[in-house]
Amino acid sequence: MFSFTSKAAIPSKSQQYIPTKPMAVPRRFAQLPAKSPLKKEIESKPKKVEERKPGQLSLEMFDVGKPLGQGKFGNVYLVKYKKYDYVCALKVVFKRQLQKCGMGIQMKREIELQSHLNHPNILKLFGFFEDENRWFLVLEYCKKGELYGLLQKAGRFDEKRAARYIKATTEALKYCQEMNCIHRDLKPENIMIDHNDQVKLADFGWSVHTNTKRNTYCGTLDYLSPEIVQEKYYDGSIDQWCLGVLTFELCTGEPPFQSATRDEVMKKVRNVKYSFPSYLTGDCKDFINKLIQYDPSKRMTFTECLAHPWITKNTTN
């Protein structure tokens, strides 16, 4: 059920991005033009108006603002829930695009999973609705946008700032793991930052609720674990691998296995071949090394991550 407890609207300055979801996706897509014809499309009423139950969400309940981002399957808009003047984000996904790529199940899975997750470091899904052609997801709005954008502006983060983001991300992933949820697509583009500089783990399109091993080939090329690259069965420890890759990228500005071609990246991942820049501290290198392990059983657990010296020393006031 879509409800708000506050009438305070968050200022509407952000660059948010909802990435595409093909197998081993590229890192970025072009941003949506401010005068995109899709903005007119979203503001139009559905061609076929259906009867709605009392309290059921509809597009008419929102004032549509500027586009925030674009992905392969749809777009994100800044909107205001008219009843309470509450600013949020509206993710619009086109069903035809999903059907072309056989991603209809992933869309329903994303809605099901995210609607049941309740954690301060996970982006809130307030509600959802659909019409004949589109899915609409009403999401928490994050003023500072995605972590990727902040990283691009900074070049790289100092270890204290990086550790703070990593700690919050770890807490979100630990909660997901306790809920038998594997995110499967951790990367800076899928971490939003709110007006208080707090982490919000987002985009659960590839996530799965399971307590058994999986073998779906999915994720983002730079973040693929060896078991996915080799098309083996895997479990939730792939999120621990991704956390190590994320830590490396936040502290250096680029992922550890970055190469000119896809094949080169995958070869480096299979061989766990990467090197550290000299400016990283010993604690930071140790934290990353204990996550980027070929053997999934040897990867540091999320509980161990939170107790690691690199996290405790950099996040203790």
Secondary structure, DSSP 8 states (H G I E B T S, - for coil): ----S----------------STTB-S------TT-HHHHHHHS--SS-----TT---GGGEEEEEEEEE-SSEEEEEEEETTTTEEEEEEEEEHHHHHHTT-HHHHHHHHHHHHH---TTB--EEEEEE-SSEEEEEE---TT-BHHHHHHHHSS--HHHHHHHHHHHHHHHHHHHHTTEE----SGGGEEE-TTS-EEE---TT-EE-SS-B----SBGGG--HHHHTT--B-THHHHHHHHHHHHHHHHSS-TT--SSHHHHHHHHHHT-----TTS-HHHHHHHHTTS-SSGGGS--HHHHHHSHHHHHHH--
